[in-house]
């Protein structure tokens, strides 16, 4: 059975001056989960520190506002549309002058999900998803943008994508083998089908699907729907209920605005190693 709820139904706990946290995905809520997800809300002039353990991997996504990301090696100004990969052993501080909100995803035992994790060099990586290559579905205009993949981040412990459904777009039913998955609705509204049920989706909704649970999403006819989708681990198989309705995705080789992508710049710079950080 899927686990579905809206973040507005979750308690906000003050953990420090100007910092509130909502625990979205926890073992208490989903016993089988291998990942933790929190939402942080920072008041003006607030700052929060994140410490990633030696076996962990973390990722944050800016939902609103602007902040300074400081990992003692470099500082970067990040805002809505930006995300950051935080490698093992990293300590970083996020500070905001006017307030901000973000999702924070923690993979507590990345080695269990990626057998080569401890031997791979990982860098702090700051991405703006609007600069990344867009994959487009043939026939209906759905779009996907990869944010965390082995090619981009050098780990298969988790996979993350930005997905955009134009009004009325839908996928055929499918399930994943070898990974739990969940979605977080960033904007718009629509519906989800899972376990023989149909339920509505709106901004702030979170839906968790266990390994092998059939599901699919649909945008409302009057609304574009944008959401983050997470796969844990990031390597798995997708099985379609009707093999004749498999979605084919084609790279546009352009970002969401039609320009050359940050991937081109990464290719010029080559593979990054160590905790040194880059922004694209």
QUICORFEN-V684682 format. One record per backbone hydrogen bond with DSSP energy under -0.5 kcal/mol. NH is the residue of the N-H (numbers start at 1). CO is the residue of the C=O. E is the energy in kcal/mol with one decimal. If there is no record, write none. Layout:
nh: [NH | NH]
co: [CO | CO]
e: [E | E]
This chain:
nh: [3 | 4 | 5 | 7 | 9 | 10 | 13 | 13 | 15 | 15 | 16 | 19 | 20 | 21 | 22 | 24 | 24 | 25 | 26 | 30 | 33 | 36 | 37 | 38 | 39 | 40 | 41 | 42 | 43 | 45 | 46 | 48 | 50 | 52 | 56 | 57 | 58 | 59 | 60 | 61 | 62 | 63 | 63 | 64 | 66 | 67 | 68 | 69 | 69 | 70 | 70 | 71 | 76 | 78 | 78 | 80 | 81 | 82 | 83 | 84 | 85 | 86 | 86 | 87 | 89 | 89 | 90 | 92 | 93 | 94 | 95 | 95 | 96 | 100 | 101 | 102 | 103 | 104 | 105 | 106 | 107 | 108 | 110 | 110 | 111 | 112 | 113 | 113 | 114 | 117 | 119 | 120 | 120 | 125 | 126 | 127 | 127 | 129 | 129 | 131 | 132 | 134 | 135 | 136 | 137 | 138 | 141 | 143 | 144 | 145 | 147 | 148 | 153 | 154 | 154 | 159 | 160 | 161 | 162 | 163 | 164 | 165 | 166 | 168 | 169 | 171 | 174 | 175 | 177 | 178 | 180 | 181 | 182 | 183 | 184 | 185 | 186 | 186 | 187 | 190 | 191 | 192 | 193 | 194 | 195 | 197 | 199 | 201 | 204 | 205 | 206 | 207 | 208 | 209 | 212 | 213 | 214 | 215 | 216 | 218 | 219 | 220 | 223 | 225 | 226 | 227 | 228 | 229 | 230 | 231 | 232 | 234 | 235 | 237 | 239 | 239 | 240 | 241 | 242 | 243 | 245 | 246 | 250 | 252 | 255 | 256 | 257 | 258 | 262 | 264 | 265 | 266 | 267 | 268 | 269 | 270 | 276 | 278 | 280]
co: [208 | 2 | 206 | 204 | 6 | 7 | 11 | 21 | 13 | 19 | 19 | 16 | 41 | 13 | 39 | 22 | 37 | 37 | 24 | 26 | 30 | 106 | 25 | 104 | 22 | 102 | 20 | 100 | 18 | 96 | 43 | 94 | 92 | 90 | 53 | 107 | 86 | 105 | 84 | 103 | 82 | 61 | 101 | 101 | 99 | 78 | 95 | 67 | 76 | 68 | 93 | 74 | 69 | 67 | 76 | 65 | 62 | 79 | 127 | 60 | 125 | 58 | 84 | 85 | 52 | 53 | 87 | 50 | 70 | 48 | 68 | 93 | 46 | 42 | 64 | 40 | 61 | 38 | 59 | 36 | 57 | 106 | 55 | 107 | 55 | 109 | 109 | 110 | 110 | 114 | 116 | 116 | 117 | 85 | 278 | 83 | 125 | 81 | 127 | 128 | 129 | 254 | 144 | 250 | 142 | 248 | 137 | 164 | 135 | 162 | 160 | 160 | 149 | 149 | 150 | 231 | 148 | 229 | 145 | 227 | 143 | 225 | 164 | 220 | 166 | 217 | 215 | 239 | 237 | 176 | 232 | 209 | 230 | 207 | 228 | 205 | 184 | 226 | 226 | 201 | 218 | 199 | 216 | 197 | 214 | 194 | 192 | 190 | 185 | 202 | 5 | 183 | 3 | 181 | 176 | 210 | 212 | 174 | 193 | 191 | 169 | 189 | 220 | 165 | 187 | 163 | 184 | 161 | 182 | 159 | 180 | 156 | 156 | 177 | 175 | 237 | 238 | 173 | 173 | 241 | 242 | 243 | 136 | 134 | 259 | 130 | 130 | 255 | 131 | 261 | 261 | 262 | 263 | 264 | 265 | 266 | 274 | 124 | 126]
e: [-1.8 | -0.6 | -1.9 | -2.5 | -2.2 | -1.7 | -0.6 | -2.6 | -0.6 | -2.0 | -1.1 | -2.3 | -2.3 | -2.7 | -2.7 | -0.9 | -1.9 | -1.9 | -0.6 | -2.8 | -1.5 | -2.8 | -1.6 | -2.5 | -2.6 | -2.7 | -2.5 | -3.4 | -2.9 | -1.2 | -1.7 | -2.3 | -3.2 | -3.1 | -1.1 | -1.4 | -2.4 | -2.3 | -2.2 | -2.2 | -2.6 | -0.6 | -2.2 | -1.7 | -0.7 | -2.7 | -3.3 | -0.5 | -3.4 | -0.6 | -2.6 | -1.9 | -2.0 | -2.9 | -0.6 | -0.9 | -1.2 | -2.1 | -2.8 | -2.4 | -2.5 | -3.2 | -0.5 | -0.6 | -0.8 | -1.0 | -1.5 | -2.6 | -2.9 | -2.9 | -2.2 | -0.5 | -2.5 | -1.9 | -1.8 | -2.2 | -2.5 | -3.0 | -3.4 | -2.8 | -3.4 | -0.8 | -2.1 | -0.6 | -0.6 | -0.8 | -0.7 | -0.6 | -1.8 | -2.4 | -1.0 | -0.5 | -1.5 | -1.3 | -3.1 | -2.8 | -0.6 | -2.4 | -0.6 | -2.7 | -1.3 | -2.2 | -3.0 | -2.9 | -2.9 | -2.3 | -1.1 | -2.6 | -2.4 | -2.7 | -2.8 | -2.0 | -3.2 | -0.6 | -1.5 | -2.7 | -1.6 | -2.3 | -2.9 | -2.9 | -2.8 | -3.2 | -0.5 | -1.6 | -2.3 | -1.6 | -1.7 | -2.3 | -3.0 | -0.5 | -2.3 | -2.5 | -1.6 | -2.5 | -2.2 | -2.6 | -0.6 | -2.2 | -1.8 | -1.9 | -3.0 | -2.3 | -2.7 | -2.1 | -0.8 | -2.1 | -2.3 | -2.8 | -2.8 | -2.2 | -3.0 | -2.2 | -2.8 | -3.5 | -2.6 | -2.0 | -0.7 | -2.5 | -1.6 | -2.5 | -2.7 | -2.3 | -1.5 | -2.6 | -2.3 | -2.5 | -2.3 | -2.5 | -2.8 | -2.8 | -2.5 | -2.7 | -0.6 | -2.3 | -3.3 | -0.5 | -0.5 | -2.4 | -0.5 | -0.5 | -2.8 | -1.0 | -2.5 | -2.7 | -2.6 | -0.5 | -0.6 | -2.1 | -2.8 | -0.7 | -0.7 | -2.2 | -2.2 | -1.5 | -1.9 | -2.2 | -1.6 | -1.7 | -2.4]
